[in-house]
């Protein structure tokens, strides 16, 4: 689809059913990945006590403290927390990939929903970092709310994909 002059412009009429089918599968994959993340988060919530004193805890500056908390969680945290944080990072990478897959299709609803899903996953991640930093239940609740909204966003991608015969 790309030429030496640059990437081809794919319009909804010109996009083949394969592009839309791939996007549908990618959106469904993101929903499944979010369900796995939810399960990991519940395991952490129910069975892991995050220490209140670790590198990055109670920072005077949010971003540097969150970076320290992230590194601590991935390198020294309990196994379920490591899994939750690493899977969340992979989710964000996957959300970027879905935006990249949706963008060239030139369907506004697909673009909006995929970008919104990515931003909601990012917001959930920032609230996860905030929970590590300050150990406040409100941050955990916001993380869960952003997760739920991300699921809705990716479900709307599924609904916005034009019906195409396979």
Secondary structure by P-SEA (a helix, b strand, c coil): ccccccccccccccccaaaaaaaaaaaaaaaaaaaaaaaaaaaaacccccccccccccccccaaaaaaaaaaaaccccaaaaaaaaaaaaaaaaaaaaaaaacccccaaaaaaaaaaaaaaaaaaaaaaaaaacccaaaaaaaaaaaaaaaaaaaaaaaacccccc
